[in-house]
């Protein structure tokens, strides 16, 4: 068995059957990441899941005129709009997003998103999180 297969097997064996998380237990008011442009309500949902976990799952509400500033990503990432409107950017291209729309963003791109209009922009953000091997 390869070293990668052994690590994967150890991680699978250590994982709980499931974790149920109430977003209300993860909420905090803070400036959005990557530039602190305006204010947001952050639900760092996957932070409540114990290791090992291989993905991040978050909800963020961008308040009026707020934005997650442009930043390079080292993984694929998805923004899914629950409510409001926004404008997503990736490597200098922009697109408007409305309820039910998503943007699939690719590794190596410089990405960001900003709230548009009067209503807050509520997003689900998901991306991979490489597992941390157990300590020896």
C-alpha positions, 0 to 999 in steps of 0.5 A: 500500500502506498504512503498516500493510501495509508494516510487516506485510510487513517483519515477515513478511520478517524472521521466521525459518521457525521456532524450536524451544524446549526449556522446560528452557532457559527455566526459573527459580524466582520469585514469581508476577507481580502480587503475588508471592504464594508461589513458582512455577516459570516457563517463559518459553518465548516469550522465547527466540523472536527478534523479531518475534513477536506472541504470548507463550506461557508455562508457570507452575507455582504452588506450594502457596498461590501465586497470580498476583494480580489485575491488569488486562489490555489483551489477551485471555488464556488460562489452560490447566490441565496439572495440579493445580487452581486458582481463576481470577477475572475482574472479581470472578467466580470459577471452579474449574479442573481438568486440561484446562480453560481460562479465556478472559479478555477485554481490560479485565478484572481477572484472577488465578488461585490454586493450590488443594489439595496438588498444584502448579497447572501452567498454559499462559498465552498472550496477544498481544504487539504486534510492535515495528516495525523501527528505521529 
